[in-house]
Amino acid sequence: MQEVKKENITGAQIRAARGALNWSVQMLAEKTAVGTATIVRYEAATGVPPSRKGNLECIRLALEVAGIEFIGTPDDDPGIRIKTRK
């Protein structure tokens, strides 16, 4: 599978990653300094949500640090992979 371009993650990928980590919207907001309403809006978006201020980048980085790998592309089988810690 092809890796997602760094800033291009979909709302469904954010939602799936957060669920895989068992994180609430509030927890993701605290880890990224992105507002809860913004996260909810991103997760509800179809495809790549419109973003300003580097918010998608902050969310992507926080989820990657926690062990999520974003796979596919926004237009072709976007998904996540959970990295196991060894």
Secondary structure, DSSP 8 states (H G I E B T S, - for coil): --B--TT---HHHHHHHHHHTT--HHHHHHHHT--HHHHHHHHHSSSS----TTHHHHHHHHHHHTTEEEEEETTEEEEEEE----
